[in-house]
């Protein structure tokens, strides 16, 4: 099976990758932006802060339930037009949100934006990866994930600051404007490639057994992590003893460590995909256990918070890269299922964290999370022990592609 992608100039591919990473940054930002603008949006729309918070919950649920159906409906469309449409719809819907006179219209605009995001996550990974040679696609996925890491720690605070300085509506309008620019970039630069002929549209080593195991790992790893992600600010205040004014710097530290983690895993992901998966989860467990055991010491809490941000940022690119390698029925549908289950893990982790905080205390959240990630690690280890080594298969597959390219150029 050929894994060669369309012929794209490396500089052009890099610009497209930058645009796609910016788009992931914007989608993550707009998804969580109401959380940072609660106190501004609620009085303007004559709603409670709980009602504004529901805008985030409904958004996540829409992404969860629409990813697979939208992937199926658009399976024959060129990725160029799918990604451009996602950016364009997001721009229009976010502008609608900025101009809406009512909460009901705002909720409708959020639903439309969430559907665009759901389809975007499905298409962006295989389409962007296919622009690069097989031997560097892991690095490309890691760079794509940087936008994901920066959204909560830069995008949401920046949107909150703009909203406080002007109006919450200007924050949404700014996101809409940048999304429109990205749509133009995609239309102009993205190659016209059908979804079945792209270099990363089909996995080189498809395996249903491996894929099912990967989906279990996805749900467990994300569930185990998102309890801490959701309640990190409460943990830092109640357990580590920091004040509210300390939180922006601490969250920026966590996000900065996440960027370092995404860049670091990109250096190893192509040649050591199994090692990147296992080591990332081991470090994640260490970080969570460290927060549980030593989180009451401020210095230790900061150190393990940074380690947590570093290790969790490796999870999305590692999982996406794995889908590109083993998805049994095409990577677009494989990515759709993975995206839905990732969001299921987000909801499950947040809900479990809320339950633990209500019934026990916030300090128990990282301990339970570590236990769940250990289960994910056990599934991943079992998969590797009961299947052929995928690391050697990757190296052999890349070698075959390079040999074919060399033969064709002679």
C-alpha positions as CSV (number, residue, x, y, z in Angstrom):
1,X,0.0,0.0,0.0
2,X,1.4,3.3,-1.0
3,X,1.8,5.9,1.7
4,X,3.3,8.6,-0.6
5,X,1.4,11.9,-0.4
6,X,0.9,14.7,-2.9
7,X,3.9,16.6,-4.1
8,X,4.0,19.7,-2.0
9,X,6.9,22.1,-1.6
10,X,8.2,21.8,2.0
11,X,7.8,25.6,2.6
12,X,4.3,25.5,1.4
13,X,3.6,22.4,3.6
14,X,5.0,24.3,6.6
15,X,2.8,27.3,6.0
16,X,-0.2,25.0,5.8
17,X,0.9,23.3,9.0
18,X,1.2,26.6,10.7
19,X,-2.3,27.6,9.5
20,X,-3.8,24.3,10.8
21,X,-2.0,24.6,14.1
22,X,-3.5,28.1,14.4
23,X,-6.9,26.7,13.6
24,X,-6.6,24.1,16.4
25,X,-5.6,27.0,18.7
26,X,-8.7,29.0,17.7
27,X,-11.1,26.0,18.0
28,X,-9.8,25.2,21.5
29,X,-9.9,28.9,22.4
30,X,-13.5,29.4,21.2
31,X,-14.7,26.2,22.8
32,X,-13.5,27.3,26.3
33,X,-13.9,31.1,25.9
34,X,-17.2,31.4,27.7
35,X,-15.6,30.0,30.8
36,X,-13.2,33.0,30.9
37,X,-16.0,35.4,30.1
38,X,-18.7,34.1,32.5
39,X,-19.1,37.3,34.5
40,X,-19.2,39.5,31.4
41,X,-21.6,37.4,29.3
42,X,-24.1,36.5,32.0
43,X,-25.4,40.1,32.8
44,X,-25.3,41.1,29.1
45,X,-27.5,38.2,28.1
46,X,-29.6,38.3,31.3
47,X,-28.6,34.7,32.3
48,X,-26.9,33.0,35.2
49,X,-23.2,32.0,35.1
50,X,-24.4,28.4,35.1
51,X,-26.3,29.0,31.9
52,X,-23.2,30.5,30.3
53,X,-21.2,27.5,31.5
54,X,-23.7,25.3,29.7
55,X,-22.4,26.8,26.5
56,X,-19.2,24.9,27.0
57,X,-20.9,21.6,28.0
58,X,-23.2,21.5,25.0
59,X,-20.3,22.4,22.7
60,X,-18.3,19.3,23.9
61,X,-21.4,17.1,23.6
62,X,-22.0,18.2,20.0
63,X,-18.4,17.4,19.1
64,X,-18.8,14.0,20.7
65,X,-21.9,12.9,18.9
66,X,-21.3,14.5,15.4
67,X,-17.7,13.5,14.6
68,X,-18.5,10.1,13.1
69,X,-21.7,11.1,11.2
70,X,-19.9,14.1,9.7
71,X,-16.9,12.0,8.7
72,X,-19.2,9.6,6.9
73,X,-21.1,12.4,5.1
74,X,-17.9,14.1,3.8
75,X,-15.9,11.0,3.1
76,X,-15.8,11.6,-0.6
77,X,-15.0,15.3,-0.5
78,X,-11.6,16.8,-1.1
79,X,-9.9,17.7,2.3
80,X,-9.0,21.1,0.9
81,X,-12.7,22.1,0.7
82,X,-13.6,20.3,4.0
83,X,-11.0,22.2,6.0
84,X,-11.7,25.5,4.3
85,X,-15.4,25.0,5.0
86,X,-14.7,24.2,8.6
87,X,-12.7,27.4,9.0
88,X,-15.3,29.4,7.1
89,X,-18.3,28.0,9.0
90,X,-16.4,28.7,12.3
91,X,-15.8,32.3,11.2
92,X,-19.4,32.9,10.3
93,X,-20.8,31.1,13.4
94,X,-18.4,32.9,15.8
95,X,-19.3,36.2,14.3
96,X,-22.9,35.3,14.7
97,X,-22.1,34.6,18.4
98,X,-20.5,38.0,18.7
99,X,-23.5,39.8,17.2
100,X,-26.3,37.7,18.7
101,X,-29.0,39.6,20.7
102,X,-30.1,36.5,22.7
103,X,-28.9,33.5,24.6
104,X,-30.8,31.2,22.4
105,X,-29.1,32.4,19.2
106,X,-25.8,32.3,21.0
107,X,-26.4,28.6,21.8
108,X,-27.4,27.9,18.2
109,X,-24.2,29.6,17.0
110,X,-22.1,27.5,19.4
111,X,-23.8,24.3,18.1
112,X,-22.8,25.2,14.5
113,X,-19.2,26.0,15.6
114,X,-19.0,22.8,17.5
115,X,-20.1,20.8,14.4
116,X,-17.4,22.6,12.4
117,X,-14.8,21.7,15.0
118,X,-15.9,18.1,15.0
119,X,-15.4,17.7,11.3
120,X,-12.1,19.7,11.5
121,X,-10.6,17.3,14.0
122,X,-11.6,14.4,11.7
123,X,-10.0,15.9,8.6
124,X,-7.0,17.9,9.8
125,X,-4.8,15.0,11.0
126,X,-4.7,12.8,7.9
127,X,-4.9,15.7,5.5
128,X,-2.0,17.6,7.1
129,X,0.1,14.6,7.7
130,X,-0.3,13.6,4.1
131,X,1.6,16.7,3.0
132,X,4.8,15.4,4.6
133,X,7.0,12.4,3.9
134,X,6.2,9.3,6.0
135,X,9.3,9.6,8.1
136,X,8.5,13.0,9.5
137,X,4.7,12.8,10.0
138,X,5.0,12.3,13.7
139,X,7.0,15.5,14.0
140,X,4.3,17.3,12.0
141,X,1.6,15.9,14.3
142,X,3.5,17.1,17.3
143,X,3.7,20.6,15.9
144,X,0.0,20.5,15.0
145,X,-0.7,19.7,18.7
146,X,1.1,22.9,19.9
147,X,-2.0,24.9,19.0
148,X,-4.0,22.5,21.1
149,X,-1.7,23.1,24.1
150,X,-1.6,26.9,23.7
151,X,-5.4,27.4,23.5
152,X,-6.3,27.1,27.2
153,X,-3.2,29.0,28.5
154,X,-2.8,31.8,25.9
155,X,-6.0,31.9,23.8
156,X,-8.5,31.9,26.6
157,X,-6.6,34.4,28.8
158,X,-6.1,36.7,25.8
159,X,-9.8,36.5,24.9
160,X,-10.7,37.2,28.5
161,X,-8.4,40.2,28.6
162,X,-9.8,41.6,25.4
163,X,-13.3,41.0,26.6
164,X,-12.6,42.8,29.9
165,X,-10.9,45.7,28.0
166,X,-13.7,46.1,25.5
167,X,-16.7,43.6,25.4
168,X,-17.0,39.9,25.4
169,X,-18.4,40.2,21.8
170,X,-15.0,41.6,20.5
171,X,-13.3,38.4,21.8
172,X,-15.5,36.3,19.6
173,X,-15.2,38.7,16.7
174,X,-11.4,38.5,16.8
175,X,-11.6,34.7,16.6
176,X,-13.9,35.0,13.7
177,X,-11.6,37.3,11.8
178,X,-8.6,35.0,12.2
179,X,-10.7,32.0,11.2
180,X,-11.6,33.8,7.9
181,X,-7.9,34.4,7.2
182,X,-7.2,30.7,7.8
183,X,-10.0,29.7,5.4
184,X,-8.3,31.8,2.6
185,X,-4.9,30.2,3.4
186,X,-6.4,26.7,3.0
187,X,-8.2,27.6,-0.3
188,X,-5.0,29.1,-1.8
189,X,-2.3,26.7,-0.6
190,X,-3.9,23.3,0.2
191,X,-3.5,20.9,-2.7
192,X,-6.6,19.5,-4.4
193,X,-6.4,15.8,-3.2
194,X,-9.3,13.4,-2.8
195,X,-9.7,11.8,0.6
196,X,-8.7,8.4,-0.7
197,X,-5.6,9.5,-2.6
198,X,-3.8,11.5,0.1
199,X,-0.6,10.1,1.5
200,X,-2.1,9.5,5.0
201,X,-5.6,8.6,4.0
202,X,-4.9,4.8,4.5
203,X,-2.9,3.3,7.4
204,X,0.1,1.4,6.3
205,X,-0.3,-1.2,9.0
206,X,-4.1,-1.6,9.6
207,X,-5.1,-3.7,12.5
208,X,-8.6,-3.9,14.0
209,X,-7.2,-5.5,17.2
210,X,-4.6,-2.8,17.7
211,X,-7.1,-0.1,16.9
212,X,-9.6,-1.3,19.4
213,X,-6.9,-1.4,22.0
214,X,-5.8,2.1,21.1
215,X,-9.4,3.4,21.6
216,X,-9.5,1.9,25.1
217,X,-6.1,3.5,25.8
218,X,-7.5,6.8,24.5
219,X,-10.6,6.8,26.8
220,X,-8.6,5.7,29.9
221,X,-5.7,8.1,29.4
222,X,-7.9,11.1,28.7
223,X,-10.3,10.3,31.5
224,X,-7.4,9.8,34.0
225,X,-5.9,13.2,33.0
226,X,-9.0,15.5,32.7
227,X,-10.0,15.3,36.3
228,X,-6.8,17.1,37.2
229,X,-7.0,19.4,34.2
230,X,-10.5,20.4,35.2
231,X,-9.8,21.0,38.9
232,X,-6.2,22.1,38.7
233,X,-7.0,25.7,39.9
234,X,-8.9,24.4,43.0
235,X,-6.0,21.9,43.7
236,X,-3.4,24.7,43.6
237,X,-5.4,26.8,46.0
238,X,-6.8,24.2,48.4
239,X,-3.9,21.8,48.5
240,X,-0.8,23.7,47.4
241,X,-1.8,26.9,49.2
242,X,-1.5,29.3,46.3
243,X,-3.6,32.4,46.0
244,X,-6.0,33.3,43.1
245,X,-3.5,35.9,41.9
246,X,-0.8,33.2,41.5
247,X,-2.9,31.1,39.1
248,X,-2.3,32.9,35.8
249,X,1.5,32.4,36.1
250,X,1.1,28.8,37.2
251,X,-1.2,28.0,34.3
252,X,1.1,29.7,31.9
253,X,3.9,27.5,33.3
254,X,1.8,24.4,32.8
255,X,1.0,25.5,29.2
256,X,4.7,26.3,28.5
257,X,5.7,22.9,29.7
258,X,3.0,21.5,27.4
259,X,4.6,23.2,24.4
260,X,8.0,21.8,25.3
261,X,6.4,18.3,25.6
262,X,4.8,18.5,22.2
263,X,8.1,19.7,20.6
264,X,10.1,17.0,22.4
265,X,7.8,14.1,21.5
266,X,8.0,15.2,17.9
267,X,11.7,14.4,17.8
268,X,11.1,10.7,18.7
269,X,7.6,9.9,17.5
270,X,8.5,8.8,13.9
271,X,11.2,6.4,14.9
272,X,10.0,5.3,18.3
273,X,6.2,5.4,18.2
274,X,5.8,2.7,20.8
275,X,8.3,4.3,23.1
276,X,6.7,7.7,22.8
277,X,3.4,6.2,23.8
278,X,4.6,4.2,26.8
279,X,7.1,6.7,28.1
280,X,4.6,9.5,27.9
281,X,2.0,7.7,30.0
282,X,4.7,6.6,32.5
283,X,5.7,10.2,33.0
284,X,2.1,11.2,33.3
285,X,1.5,8.7,36.1
286,X,4.6,10.0,37.9
287,X,3.3,13.5,37.6
288,X,-0.1,12.6,39.0
289,X,1.3,10.6,41.8
290,X,3.7,13.4,42.6
291,X,0.9,15.9,42.8
292,X,-1.0,13.5,45.2
293,X,1.9,12.8,47.5
294,X,3.8,16.1,47.5
295,X,1.2,18.6,46.2
296,X,0.9,20.3,49.6
297,X,4.5,21.6,49.2
298,X,4.3,24.6,46.8
299,X,7.7,24.0,45.2
300,X,6.9,20.3,44.6
301,X,3.4,21.2,43.3
302,X,4.9,23.6,40.7
303,X,7.4,21.0,39.6
304,X,4.9,18.2,39.2
305,X,2.4,20.6,37.6
306,X,5.0,21.4,34.9
307,X,5.7,17.7,34.5
308,X,2.0,17.0,34.2
309,X,1.7,19.7,31.5
310,X,4.7,18.3,29.7
311,X,3.6,14.7,29.7
312,X,-0.1,15.2,28.9
313,X,0.8,17.3,25.8
314,X,2.4,14.2,24.3
315,X,-0.9,12.3,24.4
316,X,-2.8,14.0,21.5
317,X,0.0,13.8,18.9
318,X,1.0,10.2,19.9
319,X,-2.6,9.0,19.6
320,X,-3.2,10.8,16.3
321,X,0.0,9.4,14.9
322,X,-1.0,5.9,16.1
323,X,-4.3,6.2,14.2
324,X,-2.4,7.1,11.0
325,X,-0.4,3.9,11.4
326,X,-3.0,1.3,12.4
327,X,-6.6,2.5,11.5
328,X,-8.3,-0.5,9.8
329,X,-10.8,1.4,7.6
330,X,-9.1,4.6,6.5
331,X,-7.7,7.2,8.7
332,X,-10.5,9.7,8.3
333,X,-13.0,7.4,10.0
334,X,-10.4,6.2,12.4
335,X,-9.7,9.8,13.4
336,X,-13.4,10.5,13.8
337,X,-13.9,7.6,16.2
338,X,-10.8,8.6,18.1
339,X,-12.0,12.2,18.3
340,X,-15.3,11.2,19.7
341,X,-13.8,8.9,22.3
342,X,-11.2,11.6,23.2
343,X,-14.2,13.9,24.0
344,X,-15.9,11.1,25.9
345,X,-12.7,10.9,28.0
346,X,-12.9,14.7,28.6
347,X,-16.5,14.4,29.8
348,X,-15.8,11.3,31.9
349,X,-12.7,12.8,33.5
350,X,-14.4,16.1,34.3
351,X,-17.4,14.3,35.7
352,X,-15.3,11.9,37.8
353,X,-13.3,14.8,39.1
354,X,-16.4,16.6,40.1
355,X,-17.7,13.5,41.9
356,X,-14.4,13.0,43.8
357,X,-14.3,16.7,44.9
358,X,-17.9,16.4,46.1
359,X,-17.5,13.0,47.9
360,X,-13.9,13.0,49.0
361,X,-11.7,16.0,48.3
362,X,-9.7,17.6,45.5
363,X,-6.5,15.9,46.6
364,X,-7.9,12.5,45.6
365,X,-8.3,13.6,42.0
366,X,-4.7,13.1,40.9
367,X,-4.5,9.7,42.7
368,X,-7.5,8.3,41.0
369,X,-6.4,9.8,37.7
370,X,-3.0,8.0,38.1
371,X,-4.8,4.7,38.7
372,X,-6.8,5.1,35.5
373,X,-3.7,6.0,33.4
374,X,-2.0,2.9,34.8
375,X,-4.9,0.9,33.4
376,X,-4.3,2.6,30.0
377,X,-0.6,1.8,30.3
378,X,-1.4,-1.9,31.0
379,X,-3.6,-2.1,27.9
380,X,-0.9,-0.5,25.8
381,X,1.7,-3.0,27.1
382,X,-0.6,-5.9,26.5
383,X,-1.1,-4.7,23.0
384,X,2.6,-4.6,22.3
385,X,3.2,-8.1,23.8
386,X,0.5,-9.7,21.8
387,X,1.2,-8.1,18.4
388,X,4.3,-7.8,16.0
389,X,6.6,-4.9,17.0
390,X,5.2,-1.9,15.3
391,X,8.4,0.0,15.6
392,X,10.2,-2.2,13.2
393,X,7.2,-2.2,10.8
394,X,7.3,1.6,10.7
395,X,11.0,1.7,9.9
396,X,10.5,-1.0,7.2
397,X,7.5,0.8,5.7
398,X,9.4,4.1,5.5
399,X,12.3,2.4,3.9
400,X,10.0,0.8,1.3
401,X,8.5,4.2,0.4
402,X,12.0,5.8,0.1
403,X,13.1,2.9,-2.1
404,X,10.1,3.4,-4.3
405,X,10.7,7.1,-4.6
406,X,14.3,6.5,-5.4
407,X,13.4,3.9,-8.0
408,X,11.0,6.2,-9.6
409,X,13.5,9.0,-9.9
410,X,16.1,7.0,-11.8
